[in-house]
Amino acid sequence: MVDAFDTKDPWANEPVIRQLWWSERKQWCAHLLRLSPEDRRHRFAGEVTDAFIRSYCEAADPFVVIVFGAFVDGELRAVGEFALLERACPRRCRAELAFSVEAGWQGQGLGTALFRSLVMHARNRSVAHIYLVTEPDNSRMHRIASKFGMTTSPSDEDPTRRVELHGPSYCTVIGEMMTEGVALLRHAPELPQLPKETAGDA
Ligand SMILES: CC(C)(COP(=O)(O)OP(=O)(O)OC[C@H]1O[C@@H](n2cnc3c(N)ncnc32)[C@H](O)[C@@H]1OP(=O)(O)O)[C@@H](O)C(=O)NCCC(=O)NCCS
């Protein structure tokens, strides 16, 4: 029998996709460290060590790099990164995107869903162009990029794909508020602990 007052999460089996808080940076790093050597090569356009990944996450500037995550059963399994390349007005901001999905969770739509979230994020910040750098053999990423209208430059040597974005609309603004709000209700990060005030602090 259907219980009309059943308040269980109606999306319980769906992944939670939301912006990561900076206090969750360790989970982002742990996710990147779990990528297979092949996936690391695709993600970073070359072979990278664990130490490289740790310092990459450590050095990221929270005002420049925004990370969206896909949580499956509470675990971070996929990530979409948005890096602001330049902030210039009006409508000349550019951003680079990058994606990573752990091996057991690829081919289930997470990369596409993260791409959609990053496009909405970019449009709402008036980013005019987004870029993606991919290896020539990365057919899966190319497939996703083409779904969002990304194209390569006429030069065959250039591994960059790009697309021009529309600015914000009521739908993108409300869409972001709603999806982020619901995602936070479903999977809230732990509140960051502020350092305790030491005796003598004003
Ligand atoms: C590339 C990557 C992010 C894609 O994420 P994903 O969750 O596996 O992708 P999705 O399931 O959302 O979509 C994959 C699409 O590629 C298609 N696809 C799968 N295998 C393919 C192949 N061998 N050739 C072409 N298309 C393929 C799928 O059919 C799907 O398209 P559809 O939605 O039209 O059916 C993920 O595989 C990954 O992390 N790879 C390693 C790191 C990487 O390459 N990062 C990108 C560099 S920035």
Ligand as a Chemical Component Dictionary entry (heavy atoms), coordinates in Angstrom:
data_LIG
# 
_chem_comp.id                   LIG 
_chem_comp.type                 NON-POLYMER 
_chem_comp.pdbx_formal_charge   0 
_chem_comp.three_letter_code    LIG 
# 
loop_
_chem_comp_atom.comp_id 
_chem_comp_atom.atom_id 
_chem_comp_atom.alt_atom_id 
_chem_comp_atom.type_symbol 
_chem_comp_atom.charge 
_chem_comp_atom.model_Cartn_x 
_chem_comp_atom.model_Cartn_y 
_chem_comp_atom.model_Cartn_z 
_chem_comp_atom.pdbx_ordinal 
LIG C1  C1  C 0 35.216 10.718 -19.441 1  
LIG C2  C2  C 0 34.346 10.489 -18.211 2  
LIG C3  C3  C 0 34.408 11.733 -17.336 3  
LIG C4  C4  C 0 32.909 10.220 -18.673 4  
LIG O1  O1  O 0 32.074 10.059 -17.555 5  
LIG P1  P1  P 0 30.946 8.932  -17.575 6  
LIG O2  O2  O 0 30.144 9.073  -16.339 7  
LIG O3  O3  O 0 31.621 7.635  -17.782 8  
LIG O4  O4  O 0 30.103 9.347  -18.872 9  
LIG P2  P2  P 0 28.523 9.235  -19.138 10 
LIG O5  O5  O 0 28.058 7.920  -18.663 11 
LIG O6  O6  O 0 27.841 10.444 -18.590 12 
LIG O7  O7  O 0 28.464 9.388  -20.720 13 
LIG C5  C5  C 0 29.306 8.658  -21.539 14 
LIG C6  C6  C 0 28.823 8.837  -22.980 15 
LIG O8  O8  O 0 29.827 8.288  -23.829 16 
LIG C7  C7  C 0 29.275 7.208  -24.571 17 
LIG N1  N1  N 0 30.337 6.215  -24.676 18 
LIG C8  C8  C 0 30.690 5.240  -23.824 19 
LIG N2  N2  N 0 31.746 4.567  -24.303 20 
LIG C9  C9  C 0 32.065 5.170  -25.475 21 
LIG C10 C10 C 0 33.069 4.929  -26.456 22 
LIG N3  N3  N 0 33.962 3.955  -26.310 23 
LIG N4  N4  N 0 33.107 5.734  -27.555 24 
LIG C11 C11 C 0 32.210 6.756  -27.712 25 
LIG N5  N5  N 0 31.235 7.016  -26.809 26 
LIG C12 C12 C 0 31.171 6.221  -25.710 27 
LIG C13 C13 C 0 28.084 6.725  -23.772 28 
LIG O9  O9  O 0 27.149 6.037  -24.593 29 
LIG C14 C14 C 0 27.545 8.059  -23.245 30 
LIG O10 O10 O 0 26.856 8.761  -24.258 31 
LIG P3  P3  P 0 25.224 8.785  -24.278 32 
LIG O11 O11 O 0 24.784 9.457  -22.994 33 
LIG O12 O12 O 0 24.879 9.562  -25.480 34 
LIG O13 O13 O 0 24.787 7.355  -24.324 35 
LIG C15 C15 C 0 34.827 9.263  -17.385 36 
LIG O14 O14 O 0 34.798 8.130  -18.202 37 
LIG C16 C16 C 0 36.221 9.451  -16.791 38 
LIG O15 O15 O 0 36.360 9.898  -15.679 39 
LIG N6  N6  N 0 37.295 9.091  -17.516 40 
LIG C17 C17 C 0 38.658 9.261  -16.998 41 
LIG C18 C18 C 0 39.065 10.721 -16.799 42 
LIG C19 C19 C 0 38.783 11.544 -18.025 43 
LIG O16 O16 O 0 38.864 11.075 -19.148 44 
LIG N7  N7  N 0 38.496 12.846 -17.822 45 
LIG C20 C20 C 0 38.189 13.753 -18.888 46 
LIG C21 C21 C 0 39.331 14.681 -19.145 47 
LIG S1  S1  S 0 38.908 16.300 -18.662 48 
# 
loop_
_chem_comp_bond.comp_id 
_chem_comp_bond.atom_id_1 
_chem_comp_bond.atom_id_2 
_chem_comp_bond.value_order 
_chem_comp_bond.pdbx_ordinal 
LIG C1  C2  SING 1  
LIG C2  C3  SING 2  
LIG C2  C4  SING 3  
LIG C2  C15 SING 4  
LIG C4  O1  SING 5  
LIG O1  P1  SING 6  
LIG P1  O2  DOUB 7  
LIG P1  O3  SING 8  
LIG P1  O4  SING 9  
LIG O4  P2  SING 10 
LIG P2  O5  DOUB 11 
LIG P2  O6  SING 12 
LIG P2  O7  SING 13 
LIG O7  C5  SING 14 
LIG C5  C6  SING 15 
LIG C6  O8  SING 16 
LIG C6  C14 SING 17 
LIG O8  C7  SING 18 
LIG C7  N1  SING 19 
LIG C7  C13 SING 20 
LIG N1  C8  SING 21 
LIG N1  C12 SING 22 
LIG C8  N2  DOUB 23 
LIG N2  C9  SING 24 
LIG C9  C10 SING 25 
LIG C9  C12 DOUB 26 
LIG C10 N3  SING 27 
LIG C10 N4  DOUB 28 
LIG N4  C11 SING 29 
LIG C11 N5  DOUB 30 
LIG N5  C12 SING 31 
LIG C13 O9  SING 32 
LIG C13 C14 SING 33 
LIG C14 O10 SING 34 
LIG O10 P3  SING 35 
LIG P3  O11 DOUB 36 
LIG P3  O12 SING 37 
LIG P3  O13 SING 38 
LIG C15 O14 SING 39 
LIG C15 C16 SING 40 
LIG C16 O15 DOUB 41 
LIG C16 N6  SING 42 
LIG N6  C17 SING 43 
LIG C17 C18 SING 44 
LIG C18 C19 SING 45 
LIG C19 O16 DOUB 46 
LIG C19 N7  SING 47 
LIG N7  C20 SING 48 
LIG C20 C21 SING 49 
LIG C21 S1  SING 50 
# 
